[in-house]
């Protein structure tokens, strides 16, 4: 049994399935998907808060397009999700190679994607599309390799009780809603957020986690993150999180003592919620995304990549394309990613290293076409070592380069290789 304090709760290990999963899909979906707009480089899901500043572009856009009397809450009439198809989403996530998803059960605006007893008439069942989006998506993912997870904001910008007394809000609203969410949907991941204004004691975070780890129906399998109070990121909770490479206050994952798995989250573009002003140049290329995945995994981390569906319930084509491109690569090179561990955290001029959990195999993932020879400065030469290119059946020989492994590739027809962008080589004794 875990005690109600951080010393005890921090002893709970992150369930191994999460560290094996490596790649996940984040989904920011809600009323902000209707305007789907903010200044380039900002977060579109913050539209409700951005409206409070009349001097910024969002407010000017809102008045011009919707009128001065149109409130954020009125967007519920446009959140119809008329083309939402949970089975289609699930198939895409499977095809992407993702092993888990986190969907915004509730963002900072307080709107819920399920019928919550604590958000009467402010959820997707009572109003808007009249759909329990969480239930539909969990059903669609049931018999797939993709774990169902949820994002949940601990605070709500304009909830009257939060504005009156954050601690009372936590006790009477946040904690009961979290327990309702967990009990009803039994997610495998809980990604909390919005914790930064108060410490974990104000949020009563340890109260909830003690219940979660000791009494809930998902106590043995659920994975949680580190966003439980302004003092907890990269220090307390479950796995550590970075966002666009940053933990908080400029800290990066390299700046902390890493005693547990970590996860980088970011959008394909610059926003989590869909931002219609973003152009093609704002979206990372498939090579950039795959290289980011390889870099993070080589450091022992996971990569959760966000998509921002449109208000009609469809995932924008460019986002779908990127997910499929990652999935095509993982179908060929997945054994160098899934269930691996860090071999060395060093990156050698675009080469990323992983190893199997039993340590019998090492993988070198290179970001150039396998042609000629390449020396792996992090791997010592062993005359009995064998090598294999995962994306082609051609022979890869090993030679000694001053005590380091030198890979020698046969000439390969680019049309015959089974992947693009980065290429994984297995090495074993």
C-alpha positions in Angstrom: 0.0 0.0 0.0 1.2 3.5 -0.8 1.0 6.2 1.8 -0.3 9.7 1.3 3.0 11.4 0.7 5.4 12.0 -2.1 8.2 9.8 -0.6 5.9 6.8 -0.7 4.1 7.6 -4.0 7.4 8.2 -5.8 8.4 4.6 -5.1 5.8 3.3 -7.5 7.5 2.2 -10.7 6.1 3.3 -14.1 4.4 0.2 -15.6 6.8 -1.4 -18.1 4.4 -1.4 -21.0 4.8 2.4 -21.2 8.5 2.3 -21.5 8.2 -0.3 -24.2 5.5 1.6 -26.2 7.8 4.5 -27.3 5.4 6.3 -29.6 2.0 7.8 -28.8 -0.6 10.1 -30.3 -1.9 13.2 -28.4 -5.3 14.5 -29.4 -6.4 18.1 -28.7 -10.1 18.3 -29.5 -12.8 20.6 -28.1 -14.7 23.9 -28.6 -11.4 25.6 -29.6 -11.5 23.4 -32.7 -14.3 25.5 -34.1 -12.4 28.8 -34.5 -9.1 26.9 -34.9 -7.2 30.1 -34.8 -4.4 31.9 -33.0 -1.3 33.9 -33.9 1.4 31.7 -35.6 3.5 30.1 -32.9 0.9 30.2 -30.2 -1.5 27.5 -28.9 -4.9 27.6 -30.5 -6.5 25.6 -27.6 -5.9 28.8 -25.5 -8.5 30.7 -27.6 -10.8 31.3 -24.6 -8.1 32.9 -22.5 -6.7 34.8 -25.4 -10.1 36.5 -25.9 -9.6 38.3 -22.6 -6.8 40.4 -24.1 -8.4 42.8 -26.5 -5.1 44.0 -27.9 -4.0 40.7 -29.5 -4.8 39.4 -32.9 -7.2 36.7 -31.6 -9.6 39.2 -30.1 -9.5 41.3 -33.3 -10.1 38.1 -35.4 -13.0 37.1 -33.1 -14.8 40.4 -33.3 -14.4 40.6 -37.1 -15.6 37.1 -37.8 -18.1 36.3 -35.0 -19.0 39.7 -33.6 -18.6 41.4 -30.3 -21.6 39.6 -28.7 -20.4 36.1 -29.6 -19.1 34.4 -26.5 -16.6 31.5 -26.4 -19.4 29.3 -25.0 -21.4 29.9 -28.2 -18.9 27.8 -30.1 -20.7 24.8 -28.8 -23.2 25.2 -31.6 -20.4 24.7 -34.2 -18.8 21.8 -32.4 -21.0 19.2 -34.3 -18.4 16.5 -35.0 -20.7 15.4 -37.9 -17.9 13.4 -39.5 -16.4 12.0 -36.4 -15.7 8.3 -36.9 -14.0 6.6 -33.9 -13.2 3.4 -35.9 -11.5 5.5 -38.6 -9.5 7.3 -36.0 -8.5 4.0 -34.4 -7.4 2.5 -37.7 -5.2 5.5 -38.4 -3.6 5.3 -34.9 -2.9 1.6 -35.5 -1.4 2.4 -38.9 0.8 5.1 -37.4 2.5 2.6 -35.2 1.4 4.3 -32.1 1.1 2.2 -29.0 -1.0 4.6 -26.9 -3.1 7.7 -27.2 -4.0 10.6 -24.9 -7.2 12.5 -25.7 -8.2 15.8 -24.0 -11.0 14.6 -21.7 -11.1 18.3 -20.5 -8.9 21.2 -21.4 -8.6 24.5 -19.4 -11.9 25.8 -20.7 -13.6 23.0 -18.6 -15.6 21.5 -21.6 -15.7 17.7 -21.2 -15.7 15.1 -24.0 -17.8 12.8 -21.9 -21.0 13.2 -19.8 -19.6 14.2 -16.5 -21.8 14.8 -13.4 -19.5 17.6 -12.6 -19.9 19.5 -15.9 -23.7 19.6 -16.4 -24.6 21.0 -19.8 -20.9 21.7 -20.5 -20.0 18.4 -22.1 -20.2 16.7 -25.5 -23.2 14.6 -24.6 -25.5 17.2 -23.2 -24.7 19.8 -25.9 -22.9 20.1 -29.2 -22.5 16.7 -31.0 -24.3 14.7 -28.3 -21.6 12.1 -28.4 -19.6 10.5 -25.7 -16.3 10.9 -27.6 -14.2 9.1 -24.9 -16.5 6.1 -24.9 -16.5 5.8 -28.7 -12.8 6.0 -29.0 -12.1 3.6 -26.2 -14.5 1.1 -27.8 -12.8 1.5 -31.2 -9.3 0.9 -29.7 -10.4 -2.1 -27.6 -8.9 -4.9 -29.7 -5.9 -3.0 -31.0 -2.3 -2.7 -29.7 -3.1 0.9 -28.9 -3.6 1.8 -25.2 -6.4 4.3 -24.4 -5.3 7.3 -22.3 -6.7 10.7 -21.4 -5.4 14.2 -20.8 -7.1 16.2 -18.0 -6.6 19.8 -17.0 -6.5 20.2 -13.2 -7.7 23.8 -13.4 -10.4 25.6 -15.3 -9.8 29.2 -16.2 -13.1 30.6 -15.2 -14.8 28.0 -13.0 -16.4 30.1 -10.2 -15.2 27.8 -7.5 -11.7 27.9 -8.8 -11.7 31.7 -8.9 -13.1 31.8 -5.4 -10.8 29.2 -3.7 -8.5 26.8 -5.7 -8.2 24.4 -2.8 -11.9 24.1 -2.3 -12.2 23.7 -6.1 -9.8 20.8 -5.9 -11.6 19.0 -3.1 -15.2 19.5 -4.4 -14.7 19.5 -8.2 -11.3 18.3 -9.5 -10.8 15.2 -7.4 -14.4 13.9 -7.7 -14.2 14.5 -11.5 -10.9 12.7 -11.8 -12.3 9.7 -9.8 -15.4 9.7 -12.0 -13.2 9.8 -15.2 -10.9 6.9 -14.0 -13.8 4.7 -12.7 -15.9 5.2 -15.8 -13.3 4.8 -18.6 -10.4 3.0 -16.9 -7.7 4.6 -19.0 -4.1 3.2 -19.2 -2.6 6.8 -19.1 -3.6 9.9 -17.2 -1.8 13.0 -18.5 -2.5 15.9 -16.1 -1.8 19.5 -17.0 -2.6 23.1 -15.9 -1.0 22.6 -12.5 1.6 25.4 -12.6 -0.2 28.1 -10.5 -0.3 26.2 -7.3 1.7 23.5 -5.5 0.6 19.9 -5.2 -0.8 20.4 -1.7 -3.4 22.9 -3.0 -4.4 20.5 -5.7 -4.6 17.6 -3.2 -2.6 15.6 -5.7 -1.3 13.0 -3.2 -4.8 12.4 -2.0 -5.9 11.5 -5.5 -2.7 9.5 -6.3 -3.0 7.5 -3.1 -6.6 6.5 -4.1 -5.4 5.8 -7.7 -2.5 3.5 -6.7 -4.3 1.7 -3.9 -8.0 1.5 -4.6 -8.8 2.2 -8.2 -9.6 -0.5 -10.8 -6.5 0.5 -12.8 -4.1 0.7 -9.9 -1.6 -1.8 -11.4 -1.6 -0.7 -15.0 -2.2 3.0 -15.2 0.6 5.4 -16.1 0.7 9.0 -14.8 2.9 12.0 -15.5 4.7 14.6 -13.4 2.3 17.6 -13.6 0.8 17.6 -10.2 1.9 21.0 -8.8 4.2 23.9 -9.6 7.0 22.1 -7.9 6.6 18.6 -9.4 7.7 18.7 -13.1 10.9 16.7 -13.6 10.9 15.9 -9.8 7.7 14.1 -8.6 4.9 11.9 -9.9 5.2 9.3 -12.7 7.1 9.7 -15.9 8.7 13.0 -16.6 7.4 15.3 -19.4 8.9 17.8 -21.8 6.9 20.0 -24.1 8.6 21.2 -27.3 11.8 20.2 -25.6 11.3 22.0 -22.3 10.3 20.8 -18.8 9.7 24.2 -17.3 11.5 27.5 -16.8 14.0 26.6 -19.6 15.0 23.2 -18.1 15.6 20.3 -20.5 15.7 16.6 -19.8 19.5 16.7 -19.9 19.4 19.1 -16.9 17.8 16.7 -14.4 18.6 13.4 -12.8 16.6 10.9 -14.9 15.5 8.0 -12.6 12.4 7.1 -14.6 11.0 7.2 -18.2 10.3 10.6 -19.9 8.1 11.7 -22.7 8.3 14.6 -25.1 5.0 16.0 -26.4 4.6 18.5 -29.2 2.5 19.2 -32.3 3.3 18.4 -35.9 3.1 22.2 -36.2 3.5 24.8 -33.6 0.1 24.4 -31.9 -1.7 21.5 -30.2 -5.2 22.5 -31.1 -5.8 23.0 -34.8 -4.5 26.4 -36.0 -5.8 27.1 -39.5 -3.3 29.9 -40.0 -0.4 27.5 -40.0 1.0 26.7 -43.5 2.9 23.7 -44.9 6.2 25.3 -43.7 5.0 25.2 -40.1 4.7 21.4 -40.1 7.6 19.2 -39.6 8.6 16.9 -42.4 8.4 13.1 -42.0 12.1 12.8 -41.8 12.2 15.5 -39.0 9.5 13.6 -37.1 11.1 10.2 -37.5 14.5 11.5 -36.6 13.0 13.2 -33.5 11.4 9.8 -32.5 14.8 8.0 -32.9 16.7 10.7 -31.0 14.2 10.5 -28.1 14.1 6.8 -27.9 17.9 6.7 -28.0 17.9 8.7 -24.8 15.4 6.4 -23.2 12.3 8.5 -23.8 8.9 8.3 -25.5 7.5 10.6 -28.2 3.8 11.6 -28.1 2.9 13.5 -31.2 -0.2 15.7 -31.3 -3.0 15.9 -33.9 -5.6 18.6 -33.7 -8.9 17.4 -35.4 -11.3 19.8 -37.0 -14.6 20.6 -35.4 -16.3 18.3 -37.9 -14.4 15.4 -36.3 -11.9 14.8 -39.1 -8.1 14.7 -38.8 -6.5 17.2 -41.2 -5.0 15.4 -44.2 -1.5 16.7 -43.6 -1.6 15.3 -40.1 -2.9 12.0 -41.3 -0.2 11.8 -43.9 2.5 12.4 -41.3 1.2 9.7 -39.0 1.0 7.2 -41.9 4.6 8.1 -42.9 5.8 7.4 -39.4 3.8 4.1 -39.4 5.3 3.0 -42.7 8.8 3.5 -41.2 8.0 1.7 -38.0 6.6 -1.3 -39.9 10.1 -1.9 -41.2 12.3 -0.6 -38.3 10.1 -1.1 -35.3 12.3 -3.6 -33.6 14.9 -0.9 -33.2 12.4 1.2 -31.4 9.7 -0.8 -29.5 10.8 -2.3 -26.2 14.3 -1.0 -26.5 16.4 0.9 -24.0 19.1 3.5 -24.3 22.5 2.2 -25.3 24.3 5.6 -25.0 22.8 9.0 -24.8 25.3 10.4 -27.2 24.4 11.2 -30.8 27.1 10.6 -33.3 26.5 12.9 -36.3 23.0 11.7 -37.0 23.4 8.2 -35.6 21.1 7.0 -32.9 21.6 3.9 -30.7 19.2 1.6 -28.9 19.5 -1.8 -27.5 17.2 -4.8 -26.7 16.1 -5.2 -23.1 18.3 -8.3 -22.8 21.3 -6.4 -24.1 22.0 -9.0 -26.8 21.2 -6.7 -29.7 22.3 -3.1 -30.4 20.7 -1.0 -33.1 22.3 1.9 -34.9 19.9 4.1 -36.8 21.5 6.4 -39.4 20.0 9.4 -41.0 21.6 9.0 -44.4 21.2 6.4 -47.2 23.2 3.2 -46.4 26.0 3.6 -49.0 29.7 3.0 -48.7 30.9 2.7 -45.1 30.2 4.3 -41.8 32.1 4.0 -38.5 30.1 3.7 -35.3 32.2 5.5 -32.7 30.1 4.2 -29.8 30.4 0.5 -30.5 33.6 -1.4 -30.0 34.8 -3.8 -32.7 34.2 -7.5 -32.1 35.3 -10.0 -34.8 32.3 -12.3 -34.2 29.7 -9.5 -34.4 27.0 -9.9 -37.0 25.0 -7.1 -38.7 21.7 -6.8 -40.6 20.1 -3.9 -42.4 16.4 -4.0 -41.4 15.1 -2.4 -44.6 17.0 -4.5 -47.2 18.3 -8.0 -47.6 21.7 -7.0 -48.8 24.8 -8.0 -46.9 26.3 -5.6 -44.3 29.9 -6.5 -43.4 31.8 -5.3 -40.3 35.5 -4.3 -40.2 37.8 -2.8 -37.6 38.3 1.0 -37.6 40.8 1.7 -34.8 38.9 -0.5 -32.4 35.4 0.7 -33.5 32.8 -1.0 -35.7 32.9 0.0 -39.3 29.8 -0.9 -41.4 30.3 -1.7 -45.0 27.2 -1.6 -47.3 26.7 -3.3 -50.6 25.4 -1.1 -53.4 21.6 -0.9 -53.0 19.0 0.2 -55.5 17.1 2.9 -53.7 13.9 1.6 -55.3 14.3 -1.7 -53.5 14.8 -0.4 -50.0 11.8 -0.8 -47.8 11.8 2.6 -46.0 12.9 6.2 -46.4 14.6 8.8 -44.3 16.4 6.8 -41.6 17.8 3.3 -41.7 18.3 0.9 -38.8 21.1 -1.7 -38.5 21.0 -4.6 -36.1 24.3 -5.7 -34.4 24.6 -8.9 -32.4 27.2 -11.2 -31.1 
